[in-house]
Amino acid sequence: MQGEFIGDVSPLQAWESLQRQGETVLVDVRTYAEWAYVGGPDLSSLNKPVVRIEWLMFPTMAQNPGFIKELQAEGIDPPQVVYLLCRSGVRSRQAAEWLAAHGYTTYNVADGFEGQLDGDGHRGMGGWRAVGLPWKQS
């Protein structure tokens, strides 16, 4: 079964779709370390969880061989629409394209959670957190 990678969307576009479309899901593909130390999106006001599944596993950054099984264990199967997010939008785009080849309909949240680097080498330009969407730290 062939899915479709629809493309990149802004964090605000992803938030609006997650609000409007009940079956959509947000999958945060960052590492356990990022979730623990940086924080992540908070969808509790939408009564939705953020599904956390590492795409590249810390500390080796090898691709997670159980990615689809972990997704399915969360009840996420095609044709459900999946939005994927990472730190900057790079890993999540890889995961979105890969999942599309495995039957899922996917979007990549461009700029991710932390956004792109500014002139000083600091993240915070355009990401989920920078545009003021709900988030929390553990």
Steps between C-alpha positions, in 0.01 A plus 500: 500500500643837397446803719579858418744755636295818460784737585623754751264708712571771753450428869191725492352306207562173683335639816194613303464160332542318832221721640260450207557138407427254777691204358827683436797424723828673585806276526811650658795306358774661709706307754426418863770750600330780303160423651646498851723807481343727238127431538243452230161585355198483728169396343311456827267792412399297192454183708767332290828343600830574334634164387873475569697250294868543425577497127876495563588339830720678753797475546601316179247684281431178310156474340245345733424154351175479697363838392188370325431240768519770767268720293252216462522425873369855550202416277628693199437322171439610140303692382527717814667836429828541687687824569865445588721738696864502612741774611533682168294309243779288352453165677122535495504551123704182459253314721200649316634394159587153632156452659331611177686222318347264759139604444454804723381849404751737654599862547828640628486784753760733346734669748409233756474572870804722548524669159793597286830653611531878525812700418648417841450126455203479737182313416170681525408633158159375388456181702198381699624664819609826331158564345334468840322166469435303821797310636639371825817371660527203731 
